[in-house]
Amino acid sequence: MEQEYLTFILSGEEFGVDILCVQEIRVLTTVTELPNKPDYLKGVINLRGVIIPIVDLRQRFGKDPLDYNDKTVTIILRSQNSVKPMVVGIIVDAVSEVYKFETANIRQPPALGNQIDSCFLKGIAAVEEKLIILLDTNTLLDQDELFSLEAENEEAELIG
């Protein structure tokens, strides 16, 4: 079975998300900031009447923030879950291309220990000489997963 992925660049690495979850790709626009939020949550935008949280994926993955430029885009993702729908915008360095991968050709990510948040990893696919990290859109679009790690760290600091 084949599945299509939209790939994008983040810190020099290429990542892919299930194209069925991609609602649209937008140029970076001004976001409305929210008080008392994690750094990676840039704020919200109003997209045709729907309020959408905007996450800097580079910061969410624990990388240093980068100045945005004319290649920086927001990918609007919509979950396929009709029971608990979620729409979120992810800021990425640049959009790359669309690939079709056979499910059989997607390899499981290696066990990396507890230091790496692997809940977002679906697998790794090889295209010629490069590896593309495929993200699990179910956890990427799960508000508990997407917004959890930072809150847990802040709670631990308050308790400790």
PyMOL commands that set and color helices and strands:
alter all, ss='L'
color gray80, all
select helices_A, chain A and resi 19-21+57-60+103-105+118-120+137-140+143-146+148-159
alter helices_A, ss='H'
color red, helices_A
select strands_A, chain A and resi 2-10+13-18+22-27+41-47+50-56+73-78+87-92+94-102+121-127+130-135
alter strands_A, ss='S'
color yellow, strands_A
deselect
rebuild
show_as cartoon
